[in-house]
Protein backbone atom coordinates (compact mmCIF):
# COMPACT_ATOMS: atom_id res chain seq x y z
CA UNK A 1 0.00 0.00 0.00
CA UNK A 2 1.35 3.43 -0.99
CA UNK A 3 0.81 5.59 2.04
CA UNK A 4 1.20 9.38 1.95
CA UNK A 5 4.65 10.48 3.10
CA UNK A 6 5.07 12.65 6.19
CA UNK A 7 8.32 14.53 6.82
CA UNK A 8 8.73 15.30 10.52
CA UNK A 9 11.40 17.92 11.33
CA UNK A 10 12.68 18.20 14.90
CA UNK A 11 15.34 20.64 16.18
CA UNK A 12 16.37 18.08 18.84
CA UNK A 13 17.47 14.47 18.70
CA UNK A 14 14.61 12.65 20.41
CA UNK A 15 16.63 10.12 22.41
CA UNK A 16 16.96 9.51 25.23
CA UNK A 17 13.44 10.75 25.89
CA UNK A 18 14.33 12.65 29.06
CA UNK A 19 12.52 15.96 28.49
CA UNK A 20 8.85 16.78 28.18
CA UNK A 21 8.93 17.81 24.52
CA UNK A 22 10.94 14.78 23.46
CA UNK A 23 8.67 12.47 25.47
CA UNK A 24 5.57 13.90 23.76
CA UNK A 25 7.01 13.81 20.25
CA UNK A 26 8.55 10.34 20.51
CA UNK A 27 5.38 8.80 21.91
CA UNK A 28 3.17 10.39 19.25
CA UNK A 29 5.50 9.22 16.46
CA UNK A 30 5.68 5.74 17.98
CA UNK A 31 1.90 5.47 17.88
CA UNK A 32 1.69 7.01 14.38
CA UNK A 33 4.13 4.56 12.85
CA UNK A 34 2.39 1.90 10.83
CA UNK A 35 -0.74 4.04 10.50
CA UNK A 36 -1.85 6.41 7.78
CA UNK A 37 1.61 7.80 6.96
CA UNK A 38 5.05 6.66 5.87
CA UNK A 39 7.21 8.74 8.23
CA UNK A 40 10.63 10.30 7.70
CA UNK A 41 12.24 11.86 10.78
CA UNK A 42 14.75 14.67 10.16
CA UNK A 43 16.76 15.95 13.12
CA UNK A 44 20.26 16.52 14.44
CA UNK A 45 21.93 13.40 15.80
CA UNK A 46 24.87 12.75 18.15
CA UNK A 47 28.02 10.82 17.11
CA UNK A 48 26.70 7.68 18.84
CA UNK A 49 23.42 7.71 16.91
CA UNK A 50 23.84 3.98 16.20
CA UNK A 51 23.27 3.30 19.89
CA UNK A 52 19.68 4.46 19.41
CA UNK A 53 18.93 2.43 16.27
CA UNK A 54 16.08 0.49 17.90
CA UNK A 55 14.52 3.68 19.31
CA UNK A 56 14.72 5.40 15.92
CA UNK A 57 13.20 2.42 14.13
CA UNK A 58 10.33 2.52 16.61
CA UNK A 59 9.23 6.05 15.64
CA UNK A 60 9.80 6.35 11.89
CA UNK A 61 10.17 4.45 8.63
CA UNK A 62 13.12 6.52 7.39
CA UNK A 63 15.53 9.02 8.93
CA UNK A 64 17.62 11.98 7.75
CA UNK A 65 20.15 13.26 10.27
CA UNK A 66 22.76 15.98 10.47
CA UNK A 67 25.50 16.33 13.10
CA UNK A 68 24.30 17.73 16.42
CA UNK A 69 26.50 20.52 17.71
CA UNK A 70 25.18 21.77 21.07
CA UNK A 71 25.85 25.44 21.63
CA UNK A 72 28.66 26.32 24.01
CA UNK A 73 28.21 28.81 26.83
CA UNK A 74 30.24 31.36 24.83
CA UNK A 75 28.05 30.86 21.76
CA UNK A 76 24.93 31.39 23.83
CA UNK A 77 26.35 34.58 25.36
CA UNK A 78 27.30 35.93 21.94
CA UNK A 79 23.84 35.07 20.66
CA UNK A 80 22.33 37.56 23.11
CA UNK A 81 23.19 40.23 20.52
CA UNK A 82 21.45 38.33 17.70
CA UNK A 83 18.15 39.56 16.24
CA UNK A 84 16.70 36.13 17.11
CA UNK A 85 16.18 34.76 20.63
CA UNK A 86 19.15 32.72 21.87
CA UNK A 87 17.31 29.40 21.77
CA UNK A 88 16.52 29.96 18.08
CA UNK A 89 19.80 31.51 17.00
CA UNK A 90 21.77 28.56 18.37
CA UNK A 91 19.56 26.10 16.43
CA UNK A 92 20.71 27.47 13.07
CA UNK A 93 22.65 24.86 11.11
CA UNK A 94 23.86 24.92 7.53
CA UNK A 95 24.03 21.14 7.54
CA UNK A 96 20.53 20.93 9.01
CA UNK A 97 19.02 23.24 6.40
CA UNK A 98 20.72 21.26 3.62
CA UNK A 99 19.44 17.94 4.99
CA UNK A 100 15.89 19.29 5.21
CA UNK A 101 16.11 20.78 1.69
CA UNK A 102 17.13 17.37 0.34
CA UNK A 103 14.21 15.72 2.15
CA UNK A 104 11.79 18.31 0.78
CA UNK A 105 13.12 17.70 -2.73
CA UNK A 106 11.63 14.19 -2.55
CA UNK A 107 8.16 15.85 -2.46
CA UNK A 108 6.63 14.56 0.78
CA UNK A 109 2.86 14.87 1.03
CA UNK A 110 2.87 16.75 4.33
CA UNK A 111 5.51 18.36 6.59
CA UNK A 112 5.37 18.70 10.38
CA UNK A 113 7.80 21.09 12.10
CA UNK A 114 8.34 20.33 15.78
CA UNK A 115 8.63 23.50 17.91
CA UNK A 116 8.79 27.00 16.37
CA UNK A 117 12.60 26.89 16.77
CA UNK A 118 12.84 24.43 13.88
CA UNK A 119 11.43 27.07 11.52
CA UNK A 120 14.92 28.61 11.44
CA UNK A 121 16.04 25.50 9.50
CA UNK A 122 13.23 25.62 6.95
CA UNK A 123 12.98 27.44 3.60
CA UNK A 124 10.93 30.63 3.77
CA UNK A 125 8.17 29.19 1.57
CA UNK A 126 6.80 25.65 1.52
CA UNK A 127 4.75 24.32 -1.38
CA UNK A 128 3.90 21.22 0.66
CA UNK A 129 1.01 21.25 3.17
CA UNK A 130 2.70 22.08 6.46
CA UNK A 131 2.02 22.07 10.17
CA UNK A 132 3.78 23.70 13.13
CA UNK A 133 3.63 21.60 16.31
CA UNK A 134 3.86 23.96 19.30
CA UNK A 135 4.54 22.38 22.69
CA UNK A 136 4.38 25.76 24.45
CA UNK A 137 3.65 29.41 23.89
CA UNK A 138 7.36 30.22 23.75
CA UNK A 139 7.21 33.99 24.33
CA UNK A 140 5.09 33.40 27.43
CA UNK A 141 7.90 31.39 29.03
CA UNK A 142 10.32 34.29 28.67
CA UNK A 143 7.77 36.79 29.98
CA UNK A 144 7.18 34.66 33.06
CA UNK A 145 10.92 34.42 33.70
CA UNK A 146 11.10 38.21 33.59
CA UNK A 147 8.34 38.43 36.21
CA UNK A 148 10.11 36.22 38.77
CA UNK A 149 13.63 37.68 38.34
CA UNK A 150 15.09 41.11 38.98
CA UNK A 151 17.94 43.40 37.99
CA UNK A 152 20.03 42.60 34.94
CA UNK A 153 18.47 39.16 34.56
CA UNK A 154 15.02 40.73 34.21
CA UNK A 155 16.29 43.00 31.44
CA UNK A 156 17.77 40.02 29.59
CA UNK A 157 14.56 37.99 29.87
CA UNK A 158 12.48 40.96 28.69
CA UNK A 159 14.72 41.39 25.66
CA UNK A 160 14.51 37.68 24.87
CA UNK A 161 10.72 37.77 25.29
CA UNK A 162 10.45 40.62 22.78
CA UNK A 163 12.58 38.73 20.25
CA UNK A 164 10.69 35.48 20.78
CA UNK A 165 7.33 37.21 20.42
CA UNK A 166 8.36 38.53 17.00
CA UNK A 167 9.94 35.25 15.85
CA UNK A 168 7.10 33.07 17.11
CA UNK A 169 4.47 35.25 15.45
CA UNK A 170 6.26 35.04 12.09
CA UNK A 171 6.84 31.28 12.46
CA UNK A 172 3.17 30.56 13.22
CA UNK A 173 2.05 32.44 10.10
CA UNK A 174 4.45 30.49 7.84
CA UNK A 175 2.59 27.20 8.27
CA UNK A 176 -0.83 26.15 7.07
CA UNK A 177 -1.83 24.61 10.41
CA UNK A 178 -0.68 25.21 13.98
CA UNK A 179 -1.11 22.44 16.59
CA UNK A 180 -1.36 23.32 20.29
CA UNK A 181 -1.11 20.92 23.23
CA UNK A 182 -4.11 22.33 25.08
CA UNK A 183 -7.21 24.43 24.48
CA UNK A 184 -5.67 27.03 26.75
CA UNK A 185 -2.54 27.27 24.54
CA UNK A 186 -4.68 27.39 21.40
CA UNK A 187 -6.55 30.43 22.74
CA UNK A 188 -3.28 32.09 23.75
CA UNK A 189 -1.76 31.54 20.28
CA UNK A 190 -4.87 32.84 18.55
CA UNK A 191 -5.00 35.93 20.75
CA UNK A 192 -1.29 36.77 20.60
CA UNK A 193 -0.66 36.14 16.95
CA UNK A 194 -4.02 36.60 15.23
CA UNK A 195 -4.23 32.96 14.20
CA UNK A 196 -7.43 31.22 13.20
CA UNK A 197 -8.33 27.57 13.43
CA UNK A 198 -5.52 26.37 15.70
CA UNK A 199 -5.85 22.61 16.14
CA UNK A 200 -5.60 21.01 19.60
CA UNK A 201 -4.32 17.67 20.87
CA UNK A 202 -4.30 16.32 24.41
CA UNK A 203 -1.25 15.51 26.52
CA UNK A 204 -0.75 11.78 26.98
CA UNK A 205 0.97 9.30 29.26
CA UNK A 206 2.16 5.71 28.81
CA UNK A 207 -0.10 3.81 31.22
CA UNK A 208 1.67 0.52 30.48
CA UNK A 209 5.09 1.94 31.42
CA UNK A 210 4.01 4.06 34.37
CA UNK A 211 1.98 1.40 36.14
CA UNK A 212 -0.46 2.34 38.87
CA UNK A 213 0.52 1.54 42.45
CA UNK A 214 -2.17 2.68 44.91
CA UNK A 215 -1.00 4.85 47.81
CA UNK A 216 -2.69 2.50 50.26
CA UNK A 217 -0.07 -0.10 49.32
CA UNK A 218 2.63 2.14 50.85
CA UNK A 219 3.29 2.43 54.58
CA UNK A 220 2.00 5.71 55.98
CA UNK A 221 4.71 8.30 56.58
CA UNK A 222 5.78 8.81 60.19
CA UNK A 223 4.07 11.67 62.00
CA UNK A 224 7.20 13.82 61.75
CA UNK A 225 8.31 12.76 58.26
CA UNK A 226 7.34 11.80 54.74
CA UNK A 227 8.88 11.96 51.26
CA UNK A 228 8.01 14.37 48.47
CA UNK A 229 9.29 13.81 44.94
CA UNK A 230 9.93 16.07 41.95
CA UNK A 231 11.04 14.99 38.47
CA UNK A 232 12.49 17.19 35.75
CA UNK A 233 15.58 18.34 33.90
CA UNK A 234 17.47 20.32 36.52
CA UNK A 235 19.43 22.67 34.29
CA UNK A 236 16.16 24.04 32.89
CA UNK A 237 15.60 27.65 34.08
CA UNK A 238 11.95 26.88 34.87
CA UNK A 239 12.84 23.88 37.04
CA UNK A 240 15.73 25.71 38.71
CA UNK A 241 13.33 28.47 39.71
CA UNK A 242 10.74 25.93 40.90
CA UNK A 243 13.18 24.01 43.12
CA UNK A 244 14.59 27.29 44.46
CA UNK A 245 11.02 28.30 45.38
CA UNK A 246 10.56 24.90 47.04
CA UNK A 247 13.77 25.16 49.07
CA UNK A 248 13.57 28.82 50.06
CA UNK A 249 9.87 29.44 50.61
CA UNK A 250 7.92 26.20 50.85
CA UNK A 251 10.26 23.84 52.67
CA UNK A 252 10.73 25.84 55.91
CA UNK A 253 6.97 25.55 56.50
CA UNK A 254 6.99 21.81 55.80
CA UNK A 255 10.04 21.21 58.01
CA UNK A 256 8.52 23.13 60.91
CA UNK A 257 5.62 20.65 61.07
CA UNK A 258 7.53 17.56 59.94
CA UNK A 259 11.23 17.93 60.77
CA UNK A 260 12.11 14.50 59.36
CA UNK A 261 10.44 15.07 55.99
CA UNK A 262 12.70 14.78 52.96
CA UNK A 263 12.67 15.72 49.29
CA UNK A 264 13.75 13.51 46.41
CA UNK A 265 14.69 15.59 43.35
CA UNK A 266 15.02 13.38 40.28
CA UNK A 267 16.61 14.60 37.07
CA UNK A 268 19.82 15.16 35.15
CA UNK A 269 22.26 18.05 35.53
CA UNK A 270 21.26 19.56 38.89
CA UNK A 271 22.27 23.21 38.72
CA UNK A 272 25.21 24.02 41.04
CA UNK A 273 23.18 26.71 42.80
CA UNK A 274 20.65 24.10 43.92
CA UNK A 275 23.31 21.75 45.24
CA UNK A 276 25.08 24.59 47.05
CA UNK A 277 21.89 25.81 48.72
CA UNK A 278 20.95 22.31 49.89
CA UNK A 279 24.45 21.67 51.24
CA UNK A 280 24.93 25.03 52.98
CA UNK A 281 21.53 24.88 54.67
CA UNK A 282 21.76 21.16 55.41
CA UNK A 283 18.43 20.53 53.69
CA UNK A 284 17.20 16.91 53.45
CA UNK A 285 17.15 17.12 49.64
CA UNK A 286 18.53 14.22 47.61
CA UNK A 287 19.48 15.10 44.01
CA UNK A 288 19.75 11.91 42.00
CA UNK A 289 21.27 13.35 38.83
CA UNK A 290 20.62 11.38 35.66
CA UNK A 291 18.74 8.12 36.13
CA UNK A 292 17.84 5.52 33.50
CA UNK A 293 14.36 5.07 34.95
CA UNK A 294 12.47 7.56 37.13
CA UNK A 295 9.84 5.06 38.26
CA UNK A 296 11.61 3.60 41.34
CA UNK A 297 12.21 7.12 42.63
CA UNK A 298 8.65 8.34 42.03
CA UNK A 299 7.44 5.21 43.82
CA UNK A 300 9.32 6.32 46.96
CA UNK A 301 7.33 9.53 47.23
CA UNK A 302 4.21 9.97 49.31
CA UNK A 303 3.45 13.20 47.40
CA UNK A 304 4.59 14.45 43.97
CA UNK A 305 5.16 18.20 43.73
CA UNK A 306 5.28 20.63 40.80
CA UNK A 307 6.25 24.02 42.32
CA UNK A 308 6.71 25.79 38.97
CA UNK A 309 6.26 29.54 38.55
CA UNK A 310 7.56 29.64 34.96
CA UNK A 311 6.68 27.66 31.85
CA UNK A 312 4.08 27.15 29.15
CA UNK A 313 2.46 24.24 27.39
CA UNK A 314 1.69 21.23 29.58
CA UNK A 315 3.78 19.30 32.10
CA UNK A 316 3.91 15.58 31.32
CA UNK A 317 5.47 14.98 34.75
CA UNK A 318 2.05 15.57 36.31
CA UNK A 319 0.46 12.72 34.38
CA UNK A 320 3.42 10.41 34.98
CA UNK A 321 3.10 10.84 38.75
CA UNK A 322 -0.67 10.35 38.59
CA UNK A 323 -0.24 7.23 36.45
CA UNK A 324 1.94 5.77 39.22
CA UNK A 325 -0.63 6.56 41.91
CA UNK A 326 1.13 9.50 43.51
CA UNK A 327 -1.08 12.40 44.63
CA UNK A 328 0.06 15.70 43.14
CA UNK A 329 0.41 19.22 44.54
CA UNK A 330 0.97 21.81 41.83
CA UNK A 331 0.96 25.50 41.12
CA UNK A 332 -1.45 26.75 38.46
CA UNK A 333 1.40 26.98 35.97
CA UNK A 334 2.60 23.48 36.82
CA UNK A 335 -0.75 21.94 35.88
CA UNK A 336 -1.69 24.49 33.21
CA UNK A 337 -3.49 23.22 30.11
CA UNK A 338 -4.27 19.78 31.51
CA UNK A 339 -7.98 18.98 31.60
CA UNK A 340 -8.10 17.87 35.22
CA UNK A 341 -9.84 19.32 38.24
CA UNK A 342 -8.35 20.70 41.49
CA UNK A 343 -9.46 18.95 44.67
CA UNK A 344 -10.66 16.02 42.57
CA UNK A 345 -7.50 15.02 40.68
CA UNK A 346 -4.81 17.11 42.44
CA UNK A 347 -4.33 19.90 44.99
CA UNK A 348 -3.65 23.39 43.62
CA UNK A 349 -1.50 25.92 45.48
CA UNK A 350 0.27 29.03 44.21
CA UNK A 351 1.69 30.65 47.34
CA UNK A 352 4.39 29.09 49.50
CA UNK A 353 2.02 28.98 52.46
CA UNK A 354 -0.72 27.18 50.54
CA UNK A 355 1.72 24.83 48.84
CA UNK A 356 3.26 23.74 52.13
CA UNK A 357 -0.20 23.34 53.66
CA UNK A 358 -1.27 21.09 50.77
CA UNK A 359 1.82 18.89 51.18
CA UNK A 360 1.23 18.60 54.93
CA UNK A 361 -2.44 17.86 54.41
CA UNK A 362 -1.65 14.96 52.08
CA UNK A 363 1.08 13.56 54.31
CA UNK A 364 -1.34 13.55 57.24
CA UNK A 365 -4.41 12.17 55.46
CA UNK A 366 -4.15 8.70 53.85
CA UNK A 367 -7.79 8.83 52.76
CA UNK A 368 -7.18 12.02 50.80
CA UNK A 369 -4.03 10.57 49.22
CA UNK A 370 -5.97 7.50 48.09
CA UNK A 371 -8.99 9.42 46.84
CA UNK A 372 -6.94 11.86 44.75
CA UNK A 373 -4.73 9.12 43.33
CA UNK A 374 -7.58 6.85 42.24
CA UNK A 375 -9.62 9.74 40.83
CA UNK A 376 -6.66 11.04 38.81
CA UNK A 377 -5.83 7.59 37.44
CA UNK A 378 -9.41 7.04 36.34
CA UNK A 379 -9.22 10.35 34.45
CA UNK A 380 -6.03 9.27 32.69
CA UNK A 381 -7.55 5.94 31.66
CA UNK A 382 -10.61 7.70 30.32
CA UNK A 383 -8.81 10.08 27.97
CA UNK A 384 -5.06 10.50 28.09
CA UNK A 385 -3.34 7.50 26.50
CA UNK A 386 -0.70 8.20 23.82
CA UNK A 387 -2.70 6.08 21.39
CA UNK A 388 -5.63 8.47 21.76
CA UNK A 389 -3.37 11.52 21.33
CA UNK A 390 -1.66 10.07 18.25
CA UNK A 391 -5.01 9.46 16.56
CA UNK A 392 -5.87 13.13 17.17
CA UNK A 393 -2.53 14.14 15.65
CA UNK A 394 -2.92 11.84 12.63
CA UNK A 395 -6.38 13.20 11.87
CA UNK A 396 -5.05 16.77 11.96
CA UNK A 397 -2.26 15.86 9.52
CA UNK A 398 -4.72 14.19 7.15
CA UNK A 399 -6.97 17.25 7.20
CA UNK A 400 -3.98 19.51 6.50
CA UNK A 401 -2.93 17.34 3.59
CA UNK A 402 -6.43 17.39 2.12
CA UNK A 403 -6.33 21.21 1.94
CA UNK A 404 -3.58 21.09 -0.71
C-alpha positions in Angstrom: 0.0 0.0 0.0 1.4 3.4 -1.0 0.8 5.6 2.0 1.2 9.4 1.9 4.7 10.5 3.1 5.1 12.7 6.2 8.3 14.5 6.8 8.7 15.3 10.5 11.4 17.9 11.3 12.7 18.2 14.9 15.3 20.6 16.2 16.4 18.1 18.8 17.5 14.5 18.7 14.6 12.6 20.4 16.6 10.1 22.4 17.0 9.5 25.2 13.4 10.7 25.9 14.3 12.7 29.1 12.5 16.0 28.5 8.8 16.8 28.2 8.9 17.8 24.5 10.9 14.8 23.5 8.7 12.5 25.5 5.6 13.9 23.8 7.0 13.8 20.3 8.6 10.3 20.5 5.4 8.8 21.9 3.2 10.4 19.2 5.5 9.2 16.5 5.7 5.7 18.0 1.9 5.5 17.9 1.7 7.0 14.4 4.1 4.6 12.9 2.4 1.9 10.8 -0.7 4.0 10.5 -1.9 6.4 7.8 1.6 7.8 7.0 5.1 6.7 5.9 7.2 8.7 8.2 10.6 10.3 7.7 12.2 11.9 10.8 14.7 14.7 10.2 16.8 15.9 13.1 20.3 16.5 14.4 21.9 13.4 15.8 24.9 12.7 18.1 28.0 10.8 17.1 26.7 7.7 18.8 23.4 7.7 16.9 23.8 4.0 16.2 23.3 3.3 19.9 19.7 4.5 19.4 18.9 2.4 16.3 16.1 0.5 17.9 14.5 3.7 19.3 14.7 5.4 15.9 13.2 2.4 14.1 10.3 2.5 16.6 9.2 6.0 15.6 9.8 6.3 11.9 10.2 4.5 8.6 13.1 6.5 7.4 15.5 9.0 8.9 17.6 12.0 7.7 20.2 13.3 10.3 22.8 16.0 10.5 25.5 16.3 13.1 24.3 17.7 16.4 26.5 20.5 17.7 25.2 21.8 21.1 25.8 25.4 21.6 28.7 26.3 24.0 28.2 28.8 26.8 30.2 31.4 24.8 28.1 30.9 21.8 24.9 31.4 23.8 26.3 34.6 25.4 27.3 35.9 21.9 23.8 35.1 20.7 22.3 37.6 23.1 23.2 40.2 20.5 21.4 38.3 17.7 18.2 39.6 16.2 16.7 36.1 17.1 16.2 34.8 20.6 19.2 32.7 21.9 17.3 29.4 21.8 16.5 30.0 18.1 19.8 31.5 17.0 21.8 28.6 18.4 19.6 26.1 16.4 20.7 27.5 13.1 22.6 24.9 11.1 23.9 24.9 7.5 24.0 21.1 7.5 20.5 20.9 9.0 19.0 23.2 6.4 20.7 21.3 3.6 19.4 17.9 5.0 15.9 19.3 5.2 16.1 20.8 1.7 17.1 17.4 0.3 14.2 15.7 2.2 11.8 18.3 0.8 13.1 17.7 -2.7 11.6 14.2 -2.5 8.2 15.9 -2.5 6.6 14.6 0.8 2.9 14.9 1.0 2.9 16.7 4.3 5.5 18.4 6.6 5.4 18.7 10.4 7.8 21.1 12.1 8.3 20.3 15.8 8.6 23.5 17.9 8.8 27.0 16.4 12.6 26.9 16.8 12.8 24.4 13.9 11.4 27.1 11.5 14.9 28.6 11.4 16.0 25.5 9.5 13.2 25.6 6.9 13.0 27.4 3.6 10.9 30.6 3.8 8.2 29.2 1.6 6.8 25.7 1.5 4.8 24.3 -1.4 3.9 21.2 0.7 1.0 21.2 3.2 2.7 22.1 6.5 2.0 22.1 10.2 3.8 23.7 13.1 3.6 21.6 16.3 3.9 24.0 19.3 4.5 22.4 22.7 4.4 25.8 24.5 3.7 29.4 23.9 7.4 30.2 23.8 7.2 34.0 24.3 5.1 33.4 27.4 7.9 31.4 29.0 10.3 34.3 28.7 7.8 36.8 30.0 7.2 34.7 33.1 10.9 34.4 33.7 11.1 38.2 33.6 8.3 38.4 36.2 10.1 36.2 38.8 13.6 37.7 38.3 15.1 41.1 39.0 17.9 43.4 38.0 20.0 42.6 34.9 18.5 39.2 34.6 15.0 40.7 34.2 16.3 43.0 31.4 17.8 40.0 29.6 14.6 38.0 29.9 12.5 41.0 28.7 14.7 41.4 25.7 14.5 37.7 24.9 10.7 37.8 25.3 10.5 40.6 22.8 12.6 38.7 20.2 10.7 35.5 20.8 7.3 37.2 20.4 8.4 38.5 17.0 9.9 35.2 15.8 7.1 33.1 17.1 4.5 35.3 15.4 6.3 35.0 12.1 6.8 31.3 12.5 3.2 30.6 13.2 2.0 32.4 10.1 4.5 30.5 7.8 2.6 27.2 8.3 -0.8 26.2 7.1 -1.8 24.6 10.4 -0.7 25.2 14.0 -1.1 22.4 16.6 -1.4 23.3 20.3 -1.1 20.9 23.2 -4.1 22.3 25.1 -7.2 24.4 24.5 -5.7 27.0 26.7 -2.5 27.3 24.5 -4.7 27.4 21.4 -6.5 30.4 22.7 -3.3 32.1 23.8 -1.8 31.5 20.3 -4.9 32.8 18.5 -5.0 35.9 20.7 -1.3 36.8 20.6 -0.7 36.1 16.9 -4.0 36.6 15.2 -4.2 33.0 14.2 -7.4 31.2 13.2 -8.3 27.6 13.4 -5.5 26.4 15.7 -5.9 22.6 16.1 -5.6 21.0 19.6 -4.3 17.7 20.9 -4.3 16.3 24.4 -1.2 15.5 26.5 -0.8 11.8 27.0 1.0 9.3 29.3 2.2 5.7 28.8 -0.1 3.8 31.2 1.7 0.5 30.5 5.1 1.9 31.4 4.0 4.1 34.4 2.0 1.4 36.1 -0.5 2.3 38.9 0.5 1.5 42.5 -2.2 2.7 44.9 -1.0 4.9 47.8 -2.7 2.5 50.3 -0.1 -0.1 49.3 2.6 2.1 50.8 3.3 2.4 54.6 2.0 5.7 56.0 4.7 8.3 56.6 5.8 8.8 60.2 4.1 11.7 62.0 7.2 13.8 61.8 8.3 12.8 58.3 7.3 11.8 54.7 8.9 12.0 51.3 8.0 14.4 48.5 9.3 13.8 44.9 9.9 16.1 42.0 11.0 15.0 38.5 12.5 17.2 35.8 15.6 18.3 33.9 17.5 20.3 36.5 19.4 22.7 34.3 16.2 24.0 32.9 15.6 27.6 34.1 12.0 26.9 34.9 12.8 23.9 37.0 15.7 25.7 38.7 13.3 28.5 39.7 10.7 25.9 40.9 13.2 24.0 43.1 14.6 27.3 44.5 11.0 28.3 45.4 10.6 24.9 47.0 13.8 25.2 49.1 13.6 28.8 50.1 9.9 29.4 50.6 7.9 26.2 50.8 10.3 23.8 52.7 10.7 25.8 55.9 7.0 25.5 56.5 7.0 21.8 55.8 10.0 21.2 58.0 8.5 23.1 60.9 5.6 20.7 61.1 7.5 17.6 59.9 11.2 17.9 60.8 12.1 14.5 59.4 10.4 15.1 56.0 12.7 14.8 53.0 12.7 15.7 49.3 13.8 13.5 46.4 14.7 15.6 43.3 15.0 13.4 40.3 16.6 14.6 37.1 19.8 15.2 35.1 22.3 18.1 35.5 21.3 19.6 38.9 22.3 23.2 38.7 25.2 24.0 41.0 23.2 26.7 42.8 20.6 24.1 43.9 23.3 21.7 45.2 25.1 24.6 47.1 21.9 25.8 48.7 21.0 22.3 49.9 24.4 21.7 51.2 24.9 25.0 53.0 21.5 24.9 54.7 21.8 21.2 55.4 18.4 20.5 53.7 17.2 16.9 53.4 17.2 17.1 49.6 18.5 14.2 47.6 19.5 15.1 44.0 19.7 11.9 42.0 21.3 13.3 38.8 20.6 11.4 35.7 18.7 8.1 36.1 17.8 5.5 33.5 14.4 5.1 35.0 12.5 7.6 37.1 9.8 5.1 38.3 11.6 3.6 41.3 12.2 7.1 42.6 8.7 8.3 42.0 7.4 5.2 43.8 9.3 6.3 47.0 7.3 9.5 47.2 4.2 10.0 49.3 3.4 13.2 47.4 4.6 14.5 44.0 5.2 18.2 43.7 5.3 20.6 40.8 6.2 24.0 42.3 6.7 25.8 39.0 6.3 29.5 38.5 7.6 29.6 35.0 6.7 27.7 31.9 4.1 27.2 29.1 2.5 24.2 27.4 1.7 21.2 29.6 3.8 19.3 32.1 3.9 15.6 31.3 5.5 15.0 34.8 2.0 15.6 36.3 0.5 12.7 34.4 3.4 10.4 35.0 3.1 10.8 38.8 -0.7 10.3 38.6 -0.2 7.2 36.5 1.9 5.8 39.2 -0.6 6.6 41.9 1.1 9.5 43.5 -1.1 12.4 44.6 0.1 15.7 43.1 0.4 19.2 44.5 1.0 21.8 41.8 1.0 25.5 41.1 -1.5 26.7 38.5 1.4 27.0 36.0 2.6 23.5 36.8 -0.7 21.9 35.9 -1.7 24.5 33.2 -3.5 23.2 30.1 -4.3 19.8 31.5 -8.0 19.0 31.6 -8.1 17.9 35.2 -9.8 19.3 38.2 -8.4 20.7 41.5 -9.5 19.0 44.7 -10.7 16.0 42.6 -7.5 15.0 40.7 -4.8 17.1 42.4 -4.3 19.9 45.0 -3.6 23.4 43.6 -1.5 25.9 45.5 0.3 29.0 44.2 1.7 30.6 47.3 4.4 29.1 49.5 2.0 29.0 52.5 -0.7 27.2 50.5 1.7 24.8 48.8 3.3 23.7 52.1 -0.2 23.3 53.7 -1.3 21.1 50.8 1.8 18.9 51.2 1.2 18.6 54.9 -2.4 17.9 54.4 -1.7 15.0 52.1 1.1 13.6 54.3 -1.3 13.5 57.2 -4.4 12.2 55.5 -4.1 8.7 53.9 -7.8 8.8 52.8 -7.2 12.0 50.8 -4.0 10.6 49.2 -6.0 7.5 48.1 -9.0 9.4 46.8 -6.9 11.9 44.7 -4.7 9.1 43.3 -7.6 6.9 42.2 -9.6 9.7 40.8 -6.7 11.0 38.8 -5.8 7.6 37.4 -9.4 7.0 36.3 -9.2 10.3 34.4 -6.0 9.3 32.7 -7.5 5.9 31.7 -10.6 7.7 30.3 -8.8 10.1 28.0 -5.1 10.5 28.1 -3.3 7.5 26.5 -0.7 8.2 23.8 -2.7 6.1 21.4 -5.6 8.5 21.8 -3.4 11.5 21.3 -1.7 10.1 18.2 -5.0 9.5 16.6 -5.9 13.1 17.2 -2.5 14.1 15.6 -2.9 11.8 12.6 -6.4 13.2 11.9 -5.1 16.8 12.0 -2.3 15.9 9.5 -4.7 14.2 7.2 -7.0 17.3 7.2 -4.0 19.5 6.5 -2.9 17.3 3.6 -6.4 17.4 2.1 -6.3 21.2 1.9 -3.6 21.1 -0.7 
